[in-house]
Amino acid sequence: QAVEKQLKTWGFKRNVDVLVLYLAGQGIRSIPSLSRFRRLRYLWISNNKIQDLTFLKKNYCLTELYLNNNELTDVSGALNHLHVLQILFLHNNHLGKLGGTVKELKGMISLQTLNLFHNPLAQERDYRLYVIYFLPSVQLLDRKAVTQRERESALHLHNHKRSAVVHSIAFGRRVNKPLGTIVRSRRHTQPAKRLVKPSGSGFGNGTNKEPFENPEDAILLRAMTRSLMEFSCLDWNKVATCQERRLENKAKEPHEKLTVKFR
């Protein structure tokens, strides 16, 4: 009934013309399938009493979805088809499964704005870093911009091995600590893995063993080894040409060369 009222208010005669539906604040408990509005892009259902989202199964074109202030306890299987969604408000609900909720949103590669605050899941430890790591496209989380420092912390917390490799790449951020230092986080404390060649792996002892039991360890060790890069620059405007050298009798002066080393 609320949907039909909206259609009448806006004067829509064809379902294909419906791009916007505003159903907020009407005390709605359930909504019939909206699959007939295949081009629907903006949907407001906030401030109602919605408990399930099965009515969204066929609305693939949604770019903005406002579901805040409802009675949702789970969104599994209801939102993973919304690949072009850019704004999603889910705050002030009863969502309690952080992992399940984030998994449902992973397919939203265009998602930029996400609100999950005032849900039980937002009380979990390292909740914000968890969302930032697993939903990298999000730029505004719970009304607060995601910073580069938060992204680095999230990577360090949830994928320490990759974080160590990233920090060891040339021209990356300089790390003053050795790569084997202890990594501390709010969740746990663990020493960074040191890769050591097993004994008897030399090539001159008649054996045909690999230097590492796991070949990936060798790749990781090579990536984590700091390399030295050197660049030299010469001002060619100050270098005499062949003709100038023949005409001039001045003593040849050494050319000034600038050398820069990167580690």
NORQUIBEL-V604888 format. One record per residue. N is the residue number from 0. OMEGA is omega in degrees with one decimal (NA if undefined). Layout:
n:omega
N:OMEGA
N:OMEGA
This chain:
n:omega
0:179.0
1:179.3
2:-179.4
3:178.4
4:178.0
5:-180.0
6:-180.0
7:-179.6
8:-177.2
9:176.7
10:178.3
11:178.5
12:179.1
13:-179.8
14:-177.5
15:-179.6
16:-176.0
17:177.5
18:-175.4
19:172.5
20:179.0
21:-177.4
22:-175.5
23:171.7
24:-179.4
25:178.0
26:-176.2
27:176.8
28:179.6
29:-178.7
30:176.6
31:-178.3
32:177.9
33:-175.5
34:-179.5
35:178.3
36:-171.9
37:-180.0
38:-179.2
39:-176.6
40:-176.2
41:-176.1
42:175.9
43:175.4
44:-176.9
45:177.2
46:174.5
47:179.5
48:-177.2
49:179.7
50:176.6
51:-173.9
52:-178.0
53:-178.5
54:-177.8
55:-171.3
56:-172.9
57:-176.5
58:-173.8
59:-173.5
60:-178.1
61:175.5
62:177.2
63:-176.8
64:-176.0
65:-176.4
66:-176.9
67:178.1
68:174.2
69:-178.2
70:-178.7
71:176.3
72:-178.0
73:178.9
74:-177.0
75:177.0
76:-175.1
77:-172.7
78:-172.0
79:178.6
80:-176.2
81:-172.6
82:-178.0
83:-179.5
84:-178.3
85:-178.9
86:179.7
87:177.0
88:178.1
89:-176.8
90:-178.8
91:172.0
92:-178.9
93:-178.4
94:-175.2
95:-176.5
96:-178.3
97:-178.6
98:-179.6
99:-180.0
100:180.0
101:177.6
102:179.3
103:-175.7
104:-174.6
105:-179.0
106:-178.9
107:-173.9
108:179.7
109:-175.9
110:-178.0
111:-178.0
112:-177.2
113:174.9
114:177.6
115:-176.1
116:-176.9
117:168.5
118:177.8
119:-178.5
120:-179.3
121:178.7
122:-179.1
123:-177.4
124:-179.7
125:-179.1
126:-175.4
127:179.5
128:178.0
129:-179.7
130:-178.7
131:-178.1
132:-174.1
133:175.5
134:-172.0
135:-178.8
136:-176.8
137:179.7
138:179.6
139:-177.2
140:-180.0
141:176.3
142:-180.0
143:-177.9
144:177.0
145:-177.8
146:177.3
147:178.7
148:177.7
149:178.7
150:178.3
151:178.8
152:179.2
153:177.6
154:-179.7
155:-176.6
156:-172.1
157:177.4
158:-174.0
159:-177.8
160:178.9
161:178.9
162:179.4
163:179.1
164:-179.6
165:-177.3
166:-179.5
167:-178.7
168:179.1
169:-178.9
170:172.8
171:179.5
172:-177.4
173:178.7
174:-178.4
175:-179.3
176:173.0
177:-175.2
178:-178.8
179:-178.9
180:-178.4
181:-179.9
182:-178.9
183:176.1
184:179.7
185:-178.9
186:-174.2
187:175.6
188:-179.0
189:177.7
190:177.1
191:-174.3
192:173.6
193:-177.9
194:-177.7
195:178.3
196:177.5
197:-180.0
198:178.8
199:-177.8
200:-179.1
201:-177.5
202:-176.3
203:-177.1
204:176.3
205:179.1
206:-179.1
207:-177.7
208:172.9
209:179.2
210:179.3
211:177.0
212:177.4
213:-178.3
214:-179.9
215:177.7
216:178.6
217:178.7
218:-179.7
219:-180.0
220:179.3
221:-180.0
222:-176.8
223:179.0
224:-178.5
225:-179.4
226:-179.7
227:179.0
228:-176.9
229:178.6
230:179.0
231:-178.0
232:-178.1
233:177.9
234:-175.4
235:177.2
236:-179.5
237:179.7
238:-177.9
239:175.8
240:-180.0
241:-178.9
242:179.2
243:179.4
244:179.1
245:-176.6
246:-177.5
247:178.7
248:-178.4
249:177.7
250:-177.6
251:179.8
252:178.5
253:-179.4
254:179.7
255:-178.8
256:179.4
257:-178.9
258:179.4
259:179.9
260:176.9
261:176.0
262:NA
